[in-house]
Structures are given as C-alpha cells and as structure tokens.
Amino acid sequence: MTTQDPDTALIAQDPDAALVARMGQGDEGAVRQFVTARLPRVLALGLRLLRDPAEAEDVAQEAFTRAWRQAPRWQPGQGRFDTWLHTVTLNLCRDRLRRKRHAPVPGGEDLPDPPDPQPGADAMLEASARGQAVAQAIATLPERQREAILLVHYQDLTNIAAAEVMDISVEALESLLARGRRSLKQHFAQKEGWRDE
C-alpha cells in the first residue's frame, strides 16, 4: 500500500494550498495569480448581493486585501481558502447592506432612491429578460434565503461549502434553499406567461 505525500493530500483538500503558501511567503506572482483566478467569482457575488458595481469592487478589494494578510497565517488543512474567501466576501456585503439600511437620509426618509443612470448590475449579468426577472425575484427573497440561493446556484459552491460560508448546518442551508426555491416558484407562477419547464 502506498502512502500519499502529505503536501499532495493537502492540495487535494484545497487546490489553493500551494498558491496560498506562496502568497504567505510574499510571492507577488502568486498574489496576482490568485486574484486573477478568484476575482470574477468574488465580484459576481458582490454584484448579486449589493446590486452596485462600485460597491462590489470595493468589497472585492477589501476581500483580497484580507486574503493577502491572512495567507502567512493560513494553516493547510483547516478548510479551503476559497471557502474562507467567500465567507469574508459575504460578511463584507452583509456589513454594507446593514449600513445602508441604518443610514438615515436627512429629510428624505420617504423619498425613493434616485434612478441609476448606468445599466444595473442585473442588466450586465443577465443577458436575457428571463435572467433579469429571476435576478429581480431573487433580490426580493429574505436575506438568508437569497444568500443560500446565490452561493449554491450562482457561485457553484457545494451545499457543504455554502453552509460553511454561512456558518450554518447543511440541513439549515437545505431548508433555506427549499424555502427560497418555493418562493421563487410561487413568484413566477403568479406571473402571466410563465411556464414551468
């Protein structure tokens, strides 16, 4: 029976392990490689949650700054670095959403948000009308259901990884997913012309 090299076993658990180790040693090429590989997914999560490209870019910048600072202290085997990065991104988005909810607008409590002159994040992310409708419907879900749907269906995380990012059990995640999917199905069942395919 052959034994697996410990470094090979850690890379099998976390494909970013070697890259993170190089980042921790100050390898600028490794940092660029990591950012290039992970930036699209981090930006996409920020855009879907915040619905503001500038805010999503700020969150991505902060998440990668934290990744760079965390890399020297990262212990292989304590989880996947990508899962940790998604957790950081999700928490940064949550913080921004909470600040928006609690930030008073002087004298404008009842004023609607001004229209954004730029195309919305949904328009950039979803090419079809159906995609836009789905993105808008997802935005109306309760926060935890929305996060679960986005992590599993748009970020392509497994249920286990998404539960870890959200710091909940897999069963709780699956319950959030089921409720979110049910709400979306009901939403579209009420729309004229929607056909369940």
C-alpha positions as CSV (number, residue, x, y, z in Angstrom):
1,M,0.0,0.0,0.0
2,T,1.4,3.4,-1.0
3,T,1.0,6.4,1.2
4,Q,0.1,9.7,-0.2
5,D,2.6,12.6,0.2
6,P,1.2,15.0,2.9
7,D,1.6,18.0,0.6
8,T,-0.3,16.2,-2.2
9,A,-3.1,15.3,0.3
10,L,-3.5,18.9,1.4
11,I,-3.6,20.1,-2.2
12,A,-6.3,17.5,-2.9
13,Q,-8.3,19.0,0.1
14,D,-7.6,22.6,-1.0
15,P,-6.4,23.3,-4.6
16,D,-5.3,26.7,-3.5
17,A,-3.0,25.4,-0.7
18,A,0.3,25.8,-2.7
19,L,-0.7,29.2,-4.1
20,V,-1.7,30.5,-0.6
21,A,1.6,29.2,0.8
22,R,3.5,31.1,-1.9
23,M,1.3,34.2,-1.1
24,G,2.2,33.9,2.5
25,Q,5.9,33.9,1.6
26,G,5.4,37.2,-0.2
27,D,5.4,35.9,-3.8
28,E,3.8,38.8,-5.7
29,G,3.2,36.5,-8.8
30,A,1.2,34.1,-6.6
31,V,-0.9,37.1,-5.4
32,R,-1.6,38.2,-8.9
33,Q,-2.4,34.6,-10.0
34,F,-4.8,34.1,-7.0
35,V,-6.6,37.5,-7.7
36,T,-6.9,36.7,-11.4
37,A,-8.4,33.3,-10.7
38,R,-10.8,34.4,-8.0
39,L,-11.8,37.9,-8.8
40,P,-14.6,37.1,-11.2
41,R,-16.4,35.0,-8.6
42,V,-15.9,37.5,-5.8
43,L,-17.1,40.4,-8.0
44,A,-20.1,38.3,-9.1
45,L,-21.1,37.6,-5.5
46,G,-20.7,41.2,-4.6
47,L,-22.8,42.4,-7.6
48,R,-25.6,40.0,-6.9
49,L,-25.8,40.9,-3.3
50,L,-25.2,44.6,-3.4
51,R,-26.5,45.4,-6.9
52,D,-24.0,48.2,-7.2
53,P,-20.8,47.7,-9.3
54,A,-18.7,50.2,-7.3
55,E,-19.7,48.7,-4.0
56,A,-18.9,45.2,-5.3
57,E,-15.5,46.4,-6.4
58,D,-14.8,47.9,-3.0
59,V,-15.8,44.6,-1.4
60,A,-13.6,42.6,-3.7
61,Q,-10.6,44.9,-3.0
62,E,-11.1,44.5,0.8
63,A,-11.6,40.7,0.5
64,F,-8.4,40.3,-1.4
65,T,-6.5,42.6,1.0
66,R,-7.7,40.4,3.8
67,A,-6.7,37.3,1.8
68,W,-3.2,38.7,1.3
69,R,-2.9,39.4,5.1
70,Q,-4.3,36.0,6.0
71,A,-2.1,34.0,3.7
72,P,1.0,33.9,6.0
73,R,-1.1,32.7,8.9
74,W,-3.2,30.2,6.9
75,Q,-2.8,26.6,8.2
76,P,-3.3,24.0,5.5
77,G,-6.0,21.5,6.4
78,Q,-8.2,24.0,8.3
79,G,-10.5,24.3,5.4
80,R,-10.5,25.5,1.8
81,F,-9.1,29.0,1.3
82,D,-11.7,29.7,-1.3
83,T,-14.5,28.9,1.2
84,W,-12.8,31.4,3.6
85,L,-12.7,34.0,0.9
86,H,-16.4,33.5,0.1
87,T,-17.1,33.9,3.9
88,V,-15.2,37.2,4.0
89,T,-16.9,38.5,0.9
90,L,-20.4,37.5,2.2
91,N,-19.7,39.2,5.5
92,L,-18.4,42.4,3.9
93,C,-21.5,42.5,1.7
94,R,-23.7,42.0,4.8
95,D,-22.0,44.8,6.6
96,R,-22.6,47.2,3.7
97,L,-26.2,46.2,3.4
98,R,-26.7,46.7,7.1
99,R,-25.1,50.2,6.9
100,K,-27.4,51.1,4.0
101,R,-30.5,50.0,6.0
102,H,-29.5,52.0,9.0
103,A,-28.0,55.1,7.3
104,P,-30.5,57.9,7.7
105,V,-31.1,60.2,4.8
106,P,-31.6,63.7,6.2
107,G,-35.2,64.8,5.4
108,G,-35.6,62.0,2.8
109,E,-36.9,59.1,4.8
110,D,-39.9,58.7,2.4
111,L,-38.0,59.6,-0.9
112,P,-37.4,56.8,-3.4
113,D,-33.9,56.1,-4.5
114,P,-32.8,58.2,-7.5
115,P,-32.7,56.2,-10.7
116,D,-29.2,54.9,-11.6
117,P,-28.1,56.3,-14.9
118,Q,-25.9,53.3,-15.5
119,P,-27.2,49.9,-16.5
120,G,-28.0,48.0,-13.4
121,A,-25.9,45.0,-12.2
122,D,-28.7,42.7,-13.3
123,A,-28.6,44.1,-16.9
124,M,-24.8,43.5,-17.0
125,L,-25.0,40.0,-15.5
126,E,-28.1,38.7,-17.2
127,A,-28.4,38.8,-21.0
128,S,-32.0,37.6,-21.2
129,A,-35.2,39.1,-20.0
130,R,-35.9,35.8,-18.1
131,G,-32.5,36.1,-16.4
132,Q,-33.3,39.6,-15.3
133,A,-36.6,38.6,-13.9
134,V,-35.0,35.8,-12.0
135,A,-32.3,38.1,-10.6
136,Q,-35.0,40.6,-9.5
137,A,-37.1,37.9,-7.9
138,I,-34.0,36.6,-6.0
139,A,-33.4,40.1,-4.7
140,T,-36.8,40.1,-3.1
141,L,-36.1,36.9,-1.1
142,P,-35.3,37.2,2.6
143,E,-31.6,37.8,3.2
144,R,-30.6,34.3,4.3
145,Q,-32.6,32.6,1.5
146,R,-31.1,34.9,-1.1
147,E,-27.5,34.2,0.2
148,A,-28.1,30.4,0.1
149,I,-29.5,30.6,-3.5
150,L,-26.7,32.8,-4.7
151,L,-23.9,30.7,-3.1
152,V,-25.2,27.4,-4.4
153,H,-26.7,28.3,-7.8
154,Y,-24.6,31.3,-8.9
155,Q,-21.2,30.8,-7.1
156,D,-21.4,27.0,-7.7
157,L,-20.5,26.1,-4.1
158,T,-21.5,22.7,-2.8
159,N,-24.1,22.6,-0.1
160,I,-21.4,21.8,2.4
161,A,-19.2,24.7,1.4
162,A,-22.1,27.1,1.3
163,A,-23.2,26.0,4.7
164,E,-19.7,26.6,6.0
165,V,-19.6,30.1,4.4
166,M,-22.9,31.0,6.0
167,D,-21.9,29.3,9.3
168,I,-24.9,27.1,9.5
169,S,-25.6,23.4,9.2
170,V,-26.1,21.7,5.9
171,E,-29.7,20.9,7.0
172,A,-30.3,24.6,7.7
173,L,-28.9,25.5,4.3
174,E,-31.0,23.0,2.5
175,S,-34.1,24.3,4.4
176,L,-33.2,27.9,3.2
177,L,-32.7,26.6,-0.3
178,A,-36.1,24.8,-0.3
179,R,-37.9,27.9,1.0
180,G,-36.2,30.2,-1.4
181,R,-36.9,27.9,-4.4
182,R,-40.6,27.6,-3.3
183,S,-40.9,31.4,-3.0
184,L,-39.4,31.8,-6.5
185,K,-41.7,29.2,-8.0
186,Q,-44.7,30.9,-6.4
187,H,-43.5,34.3,-7.6
188,F,-43.2,33.1,-11.2
189,A,-46.4,31.0,-11.1
190,Q,-48.2,34.3,-10.5
191,K,-46.6,36.0,-13.5
192,E,-48.6,35.9,-16.7
193,G,-47.0,33.8,-19.4
194,W,-44.6,32.0,-17.1
195,R,-44.4,28.3,-18.0
196,D,-42.8,25.8,-15.6
197,E,-40.4,23.9,-17.9
